[in-house]
Structure formats: structure tokens, C-alpha cells
């Protein structure tokens, strides 16, 4: 007898509470269902089910075998489904959640190319900086930046976000450039309110020693694009992600401040509800994001020309 069919009938009997229930589910006679279970027991030389006319009892061996059989069947079903999907282009809808500024500044190109390659896809983007429960809100993929909390979600690192300190070239020419972290306190600081410690900026020197720049800020906002705009207008010194400030650094409107100091990088991850039954449409988009944001993200072109 076909072993996969026998495993499917056995698991159906356990879940349905009887051999008759398994027979109905697989559209065979109870006698044939019984023979499939008998063949498993004979091959294992162990009793899986104790059967009477009134009830079915799963043995200790049967319970352990059921758990393993269920996983085997799920993997088999996933392999069958995946093989079928690989023959066609992804179809249907995809719902993704992305931090607002990252969505506006960096997701346009990858999404346009994804939709061009898969014209049968409809993509809905939730661009928001609030924490979104991917399970409760039916999200297929969430892009998250920074440290991930412990959860049952499955994450894949798709890129790196460098933290940079910078200011308008014209601003530094006018007021002078700070030479040490302590001198930053003499300048107006532009801070992001959603950071863990908005007014505290931590830098490391070449010896790995940390320097915390604290004290009052002059501008505090939850919008990093506003920080960029104010910095370009000589509003002061800003500290934030390179995916926001990188293009201005590349074009020369902004320059790095204290380039001999560094800050901890942030991981950019894709997050999905589960590693089981991840659809082809989801994998295709995650693979594209990893390819475009991975080793050489477009927002870090400035590294080639940075002083």
C-alpha cells in the first residue's frame, strides 16, 4: 500500500476519533481504511490504535507516531503546492507593512519592479510607524528596522541601516565644525522623537569607547523627512538612518559630522507570520528586497564619496 496514503488515513483516524471518520474523509470503505492502518502497524511491529466498536484509543507509540506523521504530511503538501506554484507567476494579493519614511523613500523601486515582473499581483502597502500585529491585521510581510522583539514570527535580515550624524555643508562653513563629541552640545540638535532615547546620541571612537551626547535638542519630531528638510536648510546637526540622509550625503548637500566616530548599525528585516506554507508571492518579494537592500543598498552610495 502507498505509505503516504496510509499516513494520511492514520492521522485522519486520530483527528476524527474513529476509523470510520477517516474512511469518510478519504472516500473509501472502513475496511479499506482499517487495512491501511494495519499495514503501518505491521511495518512498525507496534500497535498504534486500540479499536473497539464504540471507541478508538491512541497508544503511546501511536501518539508519538501521529505527531511525526502530521509534520511529514504537512511538508509533503507544502512541497506539492510549491511545485505547482513554481510553474506559474505569482497571482493574487499581497499585504505588506512598512515604516512610513522607509516606504516613501526606498520601497518604490523594488515594488514597481516586483509588480512589473508579476502583473497578476495586487499589492496593498500599510505605511505606518506604529507597531503592527502582522497576525491580527492579516499582514503577509512586515519590514521592520532595529532590534526585533522575541516572538513566534519568522524574520530574515534583508539589509543594514547605518546611523549617521550630518549637517548642511553651508551650515558647517558658517558656524564651524565640531571636532569632538563634547562640542556637539554647542550646536542645535535635530532629534527623532520615536527613538528609544531621542535626545541621547551614542558614538564610538576608534578604541571602542562610547561617547553619549545628551542635553537639550532644538527640534524634536516623529518625521525623519522633516529632519532632513530642516538639516538641509542649515537648521543644525541631525543624527539618523542613512536611508533618509544618504542621498543628500551622496549629492553633497549634507556632510558627515565627526566621521571618525561611528554608531551601531540597525538591522532591516522582513517578518512573516510563519515559516510553514510561505507562498511563492511572499518569497519572491522577500528575495527581491534582500537582493536590492543587501550588500550594497542604494541609500549608501555616499560611502564611495564620503570624506
KEDO-750221 format. One record per residue (C-alpha): residue number from 1; x, y, z. Coordinates in steps of 0.1 Angstrom, whole numbers. Last residue first. Layout:
<recs>
<rec seq="NUM" east="X" north="Y" up="Z"/>
...
</recs>
This chain:
<recs>
<rec seq="307" east="354" north="621" up="31"/>
<rec seq="306" east="324" north="603" up="18"/>
<rec seq="305" east="324" north="597" up="-19"/>
<rec seq="304" east="321" north="559" up="-21"/>
<rec seq="303" east="301" north="558" up="12"/>
<rec seq="302" east="276" north="582" up="-3"/>
<rec seq="301" east="261" north="553" up="-24"/>
<rec seq="300" east="247" north="540" up="9"/>
<rec seq="299" east="210" north="547" up="1"/>
<rec seq="298" east="211" north="523" up="-28"/>
<rec seq="297" east="219" north="493" up="-6"/>
<rec seq="296" east="251" north="475" up="-14"/>
<rec seq="295" east="253" north="441" up="4"/>
<rec seq="294" east="216" north="436" up="9"/>
<rec seq="293" east="189" north="461" up="0"/>
<rec seq="292" east="183" north="452" up="-36"/>
<rec seq="291" east="189" north="414" up="-33"/>
<rec seq="290" east="172" north="411" up="1"/>
<rec seq="289" east="142" north="431" up="-12"/>
<rec seq="288" east="139" north="409" up="-42"/>
<rec seq="287" east="141" north="377" up="-22"/>
<rec seq="286" east="115" north="390" up="2"/>
<rec seq="285" east="92" north="398" up="-28"/>
<rec seq="284" east="96" north="364" up="-44"/>
<rec seq="283" east="92" north="346" up="-11"/>
<rec seq="282" east="58" north="363" up="-5"/>
<rec seq="281" east="44" north="355" up="-39"/>
<rec seq="280" east="57" north="319" up="-36"/>
<rec seq="279" east="37" north="313" up="-5"/>
<rec seq="278" east="51" north="307" up="30"/>
<rec seq="277" east="33" north="275" up="40"/>
<rec seq="276" east="53" north="270" up="72"/>
<rec seq="275" east="79" north="297" up="80"/>
<rec seq="274" east="52" north="316" up="99"/>
<rec seq="273" east="38" north="351" up="104"/>
<rec seq="272" east="63" north="369" up="82"/>
<rec seq="271" east="89" north="394" up="91"/>
<rec seq="270" east="113" north="411" up="67"/>
<rec seq="269" east="143" north="426" up="85"/>
<rec seq="268" east="164" north="457" up="84"/>
<rec seq="267" east="192" north="456" up="110"/>
<rec seq="266" east="204" north="487" up="127"/>
<rec seq="265" east="240" north="498" up="127"/>
<rec seq="264" east="257" north="510" up="159"/>
<rec seq="263" east="273" north="544" up="157"/>
<rec seq="262" east="307" north="555" up="144"/>
<rec seq="261" east="333" north="582" up="152"/>
<rec seq="260" east="360" north="594" up="128"/>
<rec seq="259" east="333" north="609" up="106"/>
<rec seq="258" east="327" north="636" up="133"/>
<rec seq="257" east="299" north="653" up="113"/>
<rec seq="256" east="292" north="638" up="79"/>
<rec seq="255" east="283" north="661" up="50"/>
<rec seq="254" east="249" north="672" up="37"/>
<rec seq="253" east="241" north="689" up="4"/>
<rec seq="252" east="269" north="669" up="-13"/>
<rec seq="251" east="249" north="647" up="-37"/>
<rec seq="250" east="259" north="615" up="-19"/>
<rec seq="249" east="253" north="629" up="15"/>
<rec seq="248" east="219" north="641" up="3"/>
<rec seq="247" east="212" north="606" up="-10"/>
<rec seq="246" east="223" north="590" up="23"/>
<rec seq="245" east="202" north="611" up="47"/>
<rec seq="244" east="170" north="591" up="49"/>
<rec seq="243" east="183" north="555" up="42"/>
<rec seq="242" east="213" north="565" up="62"/>
<rec seq="241" east="193" north="565" up="94"/>
<rec seq="240" east="196" north="593" up="120"/>
<rec seq="239" east="215" north="620" up="137"/>
<rec seq="238" east="210" north="657" up="127"/>
<rec seq="237" east="231" north="688" up="132"/>
<rec seq="236" east="216" north="722" up="128"/>
<rec seq="235" east="189" north="741" up="110"/>
<rec seq="234" east="210" north="749" up="80"/>
<rec seq="233" east="181" north="745" up="55"/>
<rec seq="232" east="194" north="710" up="45"/>
<rec seq="231" east="191" north="700" up="82"/>
<rec seq="230" east="155" north="712" up="83"/>
<rec seq="229" east="145" north="692" up="53"/>
<rec seq="228" east="162" north="660" up="66"/>
<rec seq="227" east="146" north="663" up="100"/>
<rec seq="226" east="112" north="668" up="82"/>
<rec seq="225" east="119" north="635" up="64"/>
<rec seq="224" east="126" north="619" up="97"/>
<rec seq="223" east="91" north="625" up="110"/>
<rec seq="222" east="84" north="620" up="147"/>
<rec seq="221" east="98" north="654" up="156"/>
<rec seq="220" east="121" north="671" up="181"/>
<rec seq="219" east="139" north="703" up="172"/>
<rec seq="218" east="163" north="723" up="194"/>
<rec seq="217" east="176" north="694" up="215"/>
<rec seq="216" east="186" north="698" up="251"/>
<rec seq="215" east="213" north="676" up="268"/>
<rec seq="214" east="229" north="644" up="257"/>
<rec seq="213" east="258" north="632" up="236"/>
<rec seq="212" east="269" north="598" up="248"/>
<rec seq="211" east="305" north="588" up="240"/>
<rec seq="210" east="313" north="551" up="239"/>
<rec seq="209" east="349" north="537" up="238"/>
<rec seq="208" east="356" north="512" up="210"/>
<rec seq="207" east="392" north="524" up="205"/>
<rec seq="206" east="384" north="540" up="172"/>
<rec seq="205" east="356" north="561" up="189"/>
<rec seq="204" east="321" north="551" up="195"/>
<rec seq="203" east="290" north="573" up="193"/>
<rec seq="202" east="258" north="574" up="213"/>
<rec seq="201" east="232" north="601" up="207"/>
<rec seq="200" east="208" north="609" up="236"/>
<rec seq="199" east="180" north="633" up="229"/>
<rec seq="198" east="155" north="608" up="214"/>
<rec seq="197" east="164" north="579" up="237"/>
<rec seq="196" east="145" north="548" up="223"/>
<rec seq="195" east="140" north="568" up="190"/>
<rec seq="194" east="104" north="579" up="182"/>
<rec seq="193" east="111" north="616" up="188"/>
<rec seq="192" east="138" north="619" up="162"/>
<rec seq="191" east="162" north="647" up="171"/>
<rec seq="190" east="177" north="679" up="155"/>
<rec seq="189" east="205" north="693" up="176"/>
<rec seq="188" east="214" north="730" up="177"/>
<rec seq="187" east="251" north="732" up="182"/>
<rec seq="186" east="272" north="739" up="213"/>
<rec seq="185" east="264" north="704" up="227"/>
<rec seq="184" east="282" north="689" up="197"/>
<rec seq="183" east="315" north="702" up="211"/>
<rec seq="182" east="315" north="673" up="236"/>
<rec seq="181" east="316" north="648" up="207"/>
<rec seq="180" east="349" north="662" up="195"/>
<rec seq="179" east="359" north="683" up="164"/>
<rec seq="178" east="327" north="703" up="159"/>
<rec seq="177" east="327" north="721" up="125"/>
<rec seq="176" east="324" north="759" up="123"/>
<rec seq="175" east="294" north="782" up="123"/>
<rec seq="174" east="292" north="793" up="86"/>
<rec seq="173" east="311" north="765" up="68"/>
<rec seq="172" east="293" north="740" up="90"/>
<rec seq="171" east="259" north="754" up="80"/>
<rec seq="170" east="269" north="755" up="43"/>
<rec seq="169" east="279" north="719" up="43"/>
<rec seq="168" east="245" north="710" up="58"/>
<rec seq="167" east="247" north="687" up="87"/>
<rec seq="166" east="254" north="651" up="95"/>
<rec seq="165" east="255" north="623" up="120"/>
<rec seq="164" east="250" north="588" up="106"/>
<rec seq="163" east="232" north="556" up="116"/>
<rec seq="162" east="237" north="528" up="91"/>
<rec seq="161" east="207" north="507" up="81"/>
<rec seq="160" east="215" north="472" up="71"/>
<rec seq="159" east="196" north="449" up="48"/>
<rec seq="158" east="173" north="419" up="42"/>
<rec seq="157" east="176" north="401" up="75"/>
<rec seq="156" east="150" north="374" up="76"/>
<rec seq="155" east="124" north="371" up="104"/>
<rec seq="154" east="99" north="344" up="113"/>
<rec seq="153" east="73" north="353" up="138"/>
<rec seq="152" east="69" north="334" up="171"/>
<rec seq="151" east="81" north="363" up="190"/>
<rec seq="150" east="111" north="379" up="208"/>
<rec seq="149" east="113" north="416" up="200"/>
<rec seq="148" east="133" north="427" up="169"/>
<rec seq="147" east="160" north="453" up="172"/>
<rec seq="146" east="160" north="479" up="145"/>
<rec seq="145" east="141" north="483" up="113"/>
<rec seq="144" east="110" north="462" up="105"/>
<rec seq="143" east="95" north="453" up="71"/>
<rec seq="142" east="63" north="434" up="75"/>
<rec seq="141" east="52" north="407" up="51"/>
<rec seq="140" east="18" north="389" up="46"/>
<rec seq="139" east="-1" north="412" up="70"/>
<rec seq="138" east="-35" north="399" up="81"/>
<rec seq="137" east="-41" north="426" up="108"/>
<rec seq="136" east="-42" north="402" up="138"/>
<rec seq="135" east="-12" north="381" up="125"/>
<rec seq="134" east="10" north="410" up="115"/>
<rec seq="133" east="4" north="430" up="147"/>
<rec seq="132" east="15" north="465" up="136"/>
<rec seq="131" east="37" north="487" up="157"/>
<rec seq="130" east="31" north="523" up="146"/>
<rec seq="129" east="55" north="539" up="121"/>
<rec seq="128" east="30" north="535" up="93"/>
<rec seq="127" east="30" north="527" up="55"/>
<rec seq="126" east="4" north="500" up="50"/>
<rec seq="125" east="10" north="488" up="15"/>
<rec seq="124" east="-15" north="468" up="-6"/>
<rec seq="123" east="-1" north="449" up="-36"/>
<rec seq="122" east="-22" north="434" up="-63"/>
<rec seq="121" east="-3" north="407" up="-83"/>
<rec seq="120" east="-11" north="394" up="-118"/>
<rec seq="119" east="14" north="417" up="-133"/>
<rec seq="118" east="43" north="398" up="-117"/>
<rec seq="117" east="76" north="411" up="-131"/>
<rec seq="116" east="63" north="446" up="-134"/>
<rec seq="115" east="47" north="444" up="-100"/>
<rec seq="114" east="80" north="433" up="-85"/>
<rec seq="113" east="99" north="461" up="-104"/>
<rec seq="112" east="75" north="487" up="-91"/>
<rec seq="111" east="77" north="474" up="-56"/>
<rec seq="110" east="115" north="474" up="-56"/>
<rec seq="109" east="117" north="509" up="-69"/>
<rec seq="108" east="91" north="525" up="-46"/>
<rec seq="107" east="102" north="509" up="-14"/>
<rec seq="106" east="131" north="532" up="-5"/>
<rec seq="105" east="120" north="568" up="3"/>
<rec seq="104" east="83" north="566" up="8"/>
<rec seq="103" east="82" north="531" up="24"/>
<rec seq="102" east="113" north="539" up="46"/>
<rec seq="101" east="96" north="571" up="57"/>
<rec seq="100" east="64" north="553" up="68"/>
<rec seq="99" east="77" north="521" up="83"/>
<rec seq="98" east="65" north="492" up="61"/>
<rec seq="97" east="35" north="468" up="63"/>
<rec seq="96" east="27" north="445" up="35"/>
<rec seq="95" east="-5" north="430" up="21"/>
<rec seq="94" east="-2" north="408" up="-10"/>
<rec seq="93" east="-30" north="400" up="-34"/>
<rec seq="92" east="-35" north="374" up="-62"/>
<rec seq="91" east="-11" north="357" up="-86"/>
<rec seq="90" east="25" north="347" up="-85"/>
<rec seq="89" east="38" north="336" up="-119"/>
<rec seq="88" east="32" north="300" up="-128"/>
<rec seq="87" east="51" north="267" up="-128"/>
<rec seq="86" east="67" north="274" up="-94"/>
<rec seq="85" east="32" north="274" up="-79"/>
<rec seq="84" east="27" north="237" up="-87"/>
<rec seq="83" east="60" north="227" up="-71"/>
<rec seq="82" east="52" north="248" up="-41"/>
<rec seq="81" east="19" north="231" up="-36"/>
<rec seq="80" east="33" north="197" up="-38"/>
<rec seq="79" east="62" north="206" up="-15"/>
<rec seq="78" east="38" north="221" up="10"/>
<rec seq="77" east="16" north="191" up="10"/>
<rec seq="76" east="46" north="168" up="16"/>
<rec seq="75" east="58" north="191" up="44"/>
<rec seq="74" east="24" north="190" up="60"/>
<rec seq="73" east="22" north="152" up="56"/>
<rec seq="72" east="56" north="147" up="73"/>
<rec seq="71" east="47" north="170" up="102"/>
<rec seq="70" east="14" north="151" up="108"/>
<rec seq="69" east="33" north="118" up="106"/>
<rec seq="68" east="57" north="129" up="133"/>
<rec seq="67" east="30" north="139" up="157"/>
<rec seq="66" east="9" north="108" up="149"/>
<rec seq="65" east="39" north="85" up="155"/>
<rec seq="64" east="43" north="99" up="190"/>
<rec seq="63" east="6" north="95" up="198"/>
<rec seq="62" east="6" north="60" up="182"/>
<rec seq="61" east="35" north="48" up="203"/>
<rec seq="60" east="17" north="60" up="234"/>
<rec seq="59" east="-14" north="42" up="222"/>
<rec seq="58" east="-44" north="60" up="206"/>
<rec seq="57" east="-78" north="47" up="218"/>
<rec seq="56" east="-107" north="44" up="194"/>
<rec seq="55" east="-143" north="40" up="207"/>
<rec seq="54" east="-175" north="21" up="204"/>
<rec seq="53" east="-169" north="-10" up="182"/>
<rec seq="52" east="-134" north="-13" up="196"/>
<rec seq="51" east="-100" north="-2" up="183"/>
<rec seq="50" east="-67" north="2" up="201"/>
<rec seq="49" east="-46" north="23" up="178"/>
<rec seq="48" east="-8" north="24" up="170"/>
<rec seq="47" east="2" north="-11" up="179"/>
<rec seq="46" east="38" north="-19" up="171"/>
<rec seq="45" east="57" north="-40" up="146"/>
<rec seq="44" east="63" north="-9" up="127"/>
<rec seq="43" east="57" north="-24" up="93"/>
<rec seq="42" east="28" north="-44" up="107"/>
<rec seq="41" east="13" north="-14" up="124"/>
<rec seq="40" east="15" north="6" up="92"/>
<rec seq="39" east="-2" north="-21" up="72"/>
<rec seq="38" east="-29" north="-24" up="98"/>
<rec seq="37" east="-37" north="13" up="94"/>
<rec seq="36" east="-41" north="9" up="57"/>
<rec seq="35" east="-62" north="-22" up="62"/>
<rec seq="34" east="-85" north="-4" up="86"/>
<rec seq="33" east="-91" north="23" up="60"/>
<rec seq="32" east="-100" north="-4" up="34"/>
<rec seq="31" east="-125" north="-19" up="59"/>
<rec seq="30" east="-140" north="15" up="67"/>
<rec seq="29" east="-147" north="19" up="29"/>
<rec seq="28" east="-131" north="47" up="10"/>
<rec seq="27" east="-139" north="84" up="5"/>
<rec seq="26" east="-108" north="98" up="22"/>
<rec seq="25" east="-128" north="118" up="48"/>
<rec seq="24" east="-154" north="91" up="51"/>
<rec seq="23" east="-128" north="64" up="57"/>
<rec seq="22" east="-111" north="86" up="83"/>
<rec seq="21" east="-144" north="91" up="102"/>
<rec seq="20" east="-150" north="53" up="100"/>
<rec seq="19" east="-115" north="47" up="115"/>
<rec seq="18" east="-126" north="67" up="145"/>
<rec seq="17" east="-118" north="98" up="166"/>
<rec seq="16" east="-116" north="122" up="137"/>
<rec seq="15" east="-81" north="135" up="145"/>
<rec seq="14" east="-67" north="101" up="152"/>
<rec seq="13" east="-85" north="85" up="122"/>
<rec seq="12" east="-74" north="113" up="100"/>
<rec seq="11" east="-38" north="109" up="111"/>
<rec seq="10" east="-40" north="71" up="102"/>
<rec seq="9" east="-56" north="78" up="68"/>
<rec seq="8" east="-29" north="103" up="59"/>
<rec seq="7" east="-1" north="80" up="70"/>
<rec seq="6" east="-16" north="52" up="49"/>
<rec seq="5" east="-19" north="74" up="19"/>
<rec seq="4" east="18" north="84" up="23"/>
<rec seq="3" east="27" north="47" up="26"/>
<rec seq="2" east="10" north="36" up="-6"/>
<rec seq="1" east="0" north="0" up="0"/>
</recs>
